[in-house]
Every structure is written in structure tokens, then in C-alpha cells.
Amino acid sequence: MYNFSAGPAQLPNEVLIKAQHDLLDWQGCGISVMEMPFSSDEYKQISDCAYNDLSKLINLPDNYRILFLQGGAYAHFSLIAMNLMGHKATADYVQTGHWSTRAINEAKRYGQVNIIASSEQSGFNQIPPYHQWKLDPDAAYCHITTNETANGVQFHKIPDIQTVPLVADVTSDFLTRQLDISQFGLIYASAQKNIGPTGLTIVIIRDDLLNQAMEIVPAVFNYGRQAQSRVNTPPTYSVYIAGLMFSWLLEQGGIQHFELQNRDKAKKLYDFIDSDEFYHYTVDVADRSIVNVCFELNDPEMTEDFITEANHNGLINLRGHGVRGGIRASLYNSMPVEGVDTLIDFMQDYSANYSLPTLQNTVSHS
Ligand SMILES: Cc1ncc(COP(=O)(O)O)c(C=O)c1O
């Protein structure tokens, strides 16, 4: 079975088997990770190892901190504004689809939000070209969503913004391609796509931004407070699974390896869609996502049947996000190349079968 869910997404078998092995008794200590005090030596070892492996994977510069928090990226849409707009009244946002729009709507509660570029007019089918952005040098930060999970568009070049800190929601493409962390003031991601199970939200922040918070920000969500010392109980089990994922990613060859593989997987699927008139996609080729491939059947009435047939063939969770419908194949790090090949084979058979009666009709009528 191949699970194309956009999130919570599939995890590698190796990670699940390791977790199963450790479930009742972590490394002979007699208890499960779920039962450990977060102040224990055992949990400290798990958390430090996850922190160090993640730092290695992303080449974390010395002046950045990784925070293992909760709330999900949706909560951090507000928390980013509360943590970074303490001294400045405005923030810039680039609107590229469903999730950046949610981020904008939340941030508006805490200050003035300037939408400095938007692709709404074109149905969020592209990333607005950087030269059109109207950046405000006095803004607290400029926010982007590196990959729009629902719309299937992605920044393939991260803009080099010098004037204000660049803040990015990287929830759906974190660790799927190399990023230069020093280009950002802050990045954040929910875990359930490429990192592990839900419950963990990772925030990576540059040191100089740790003291920009508003008075009202709750202590557990104050990035500066959390960086100083742990305020509350961390999502220990999610951090543990994330740690297993990080070590698996390193063992497999690191992000460089996965980036190449992810680009190949996506290209294969897009190339196939381009070659078969039965399917199409509407996003601009230059901005199409390598992790959430969104496409449609030319006859939208066939969509439900396609999804049902795919399920019967062990290809599950292909339904597109509610805001745009159609089909979405999420090809995160854990999706093997064989999963994409199997999907393409299925799509080929499906279109051939569907086209057959039409062909026979043509023959019998001629
Ligand atoms: C890009 C992006 N941002 C934010 C979110 C919201 O994440 P959560 O539901 O974990 O808060 C999602 C969820 O799919 C997402 O894809």
C-alpha cells in the first residue's frame, strides 16, 4: 500500500519498526519513552540527539536555536506575530494560497499586515515574481509559505531579502530540499508531514529575534523564554519519533539525497501527466511543487471513481484539498520511488480503460 496523504503522512517502515521495538522498554531502561519525565537523563539524551541530528541535517548556523514546541503551524500563525511584532507595528506577507492566507488572517489580529504580493487573482497558480514585491523596510518581518500544500505551488528560489528578517512557514517542504538557514530570521513547521507525528512544532529562530515579543504572549509560546529554559512539558513522544526520523534521514544520505530523489519523483509524475491527455494540472510549470503534486482529470465527474479505484489498488489518500478538489499526490521523503511508479502505472491503465469505450464507439459508428 502507498499512502499519498498530505499529512499526517506516511513514515518509513524502519522508523515505525524501531518505535515498535522501543515501545515498552526504551533501551533497557524498563519504561516507555511515553512514561519518562522530561527532566530525566534518558529523555535529555533523546532530545539532545534529535537536536544535534537536526542541526547536522540543516547545517544550523551557530546563531540559531531550534525549539521543540506545540500548537501546530496554525497556532504559530498568531505566535509569529506576537513574538516578532513587539517593537514594530507592521509585517509584510506574500499571499500564495490557502495556508499563507490563513497566516495573514491570524496575524491581522496583532498588528498591521501588508500583503506585499499576491497570486490570488490567478487562482494561486504561481508565486508572485520577487521584483513585484513591495517590501517595507520598517516591517517587523516578511512572511512567506515556502510550499502551499493545498495549491501545489512552491518557492524554488528563496528571495534574498536584506532589509527585514524573512520568516517562512516550511511545514510541507521542510527537510525535502536543502535550505540555507542563514537566509531566514525564522522558520517553522508542524511535524506531521516530513518530521514525525503530530504534536510537535519546530521553530528555528535567529538569536537576535528572541527578544521582540509582545507582553501578552503566553510564556509557553514565548520563543525567547523557551530558548532560555524549558517552560512546560515538551511533546516528548513526538520529539522521540522526530529523532528517529532525523537519524533515518542522515543514514539514507541526508537532505541532498532526498532532494534529488524528490525532484526525480515529482518530474516523473508531472512528465506523465503532460504526456497523457486524460489528466492536467493548472499551476505554472516554474512554480509547481515537488512535494504536493496537484492535478485534475479532464472529466471532473470521474474524480470520485478514480479515487475509489486507486484505493482498491492500494493507492490511498489521493483526494485533493477541499479548497481546490481534484487529486493530490504528496511525495514527501518517506514516499519511495516505487510508490510513484505504481501510481503512474495505475493512472496509465485507468486512462486507457476509460478511453476504450470511446474508441470502440468511434469504430462502431464509422
Ligand atoms: C503549509 C502549511 N501551513 C500550516 C499548516 C497547518 O498545520 P497544523 O494543522 O499542524 O496547525 C499546514 C497543514 O497542512 C500546512 O500545510
PDBQT file of the ligand as one rigid body, heavy atoms in Angstrom, charges set to zero:
ROOT
HETATM    1  C1  LIG A 401       1.869  24.928   4.756  1.00  0.00    +0.000 C 
HETATM    2  C2  LIG A 401       1.026  24.632   5.957  1.00  0.00    +0.000 A 
HETATM    3  N1  LIG A 401       0.997  25.522   6.954  1.00  0.00    +0.000 NA
HETATM    4  C3  LIG A 401       0.267  25.313   8.071  1.00  0.00    +0.000 A 
HETATM    5  C4  LIG A 401      -0.493  24.171   8.222  1.00  0.00    +0.000 A 
HETATM    6  C5  LIG A 401      -1.296  23.959   9.467  1.00  0.00    +0.000 C 
HETATM    7  O1  LIG A 401      -0.692  22.986  10.259  1.00  0.00    +0.000 OA
HETATM    8  P1  LIG A 401      -1.395  22.470  11.603  1.00  0.00    +0.000 P 
HETATM    9  O2  LIG A 401      -2.721  21.920  11.227  1.00  0.00    +0.000 OA
HETATM   10  O3  LIG A 401      -0.456  21.434  12.135  1.00  0.00    +0.000 OA
HETATM   11  O4  LIG A 401      -1.509  23.632  12.532  1.00  0.00    +0.000 OA
HETATM   12  C6  LIG A 401      -0.491  23.212   7.202  1.00  0.00    +0.000 A 
HETATM   13  C7  LIG A 401      -1.291  21.976   7.331  1.00  0.00    +0.000 C 
HETATM   14  O5  LIG A 401      -1.432  21.190   6.440  1.00  0.00    +0.000 OA
HETATM   15  C8  LIG A 401       0.286  23.450   6.040  1.00  0.00    +0.000 A 
HETATM   16  O6  LIG A 401       0.326  22.559   5.045  1.00  0.00    +0.000 OA
ENDROOT
TORSDOF 0
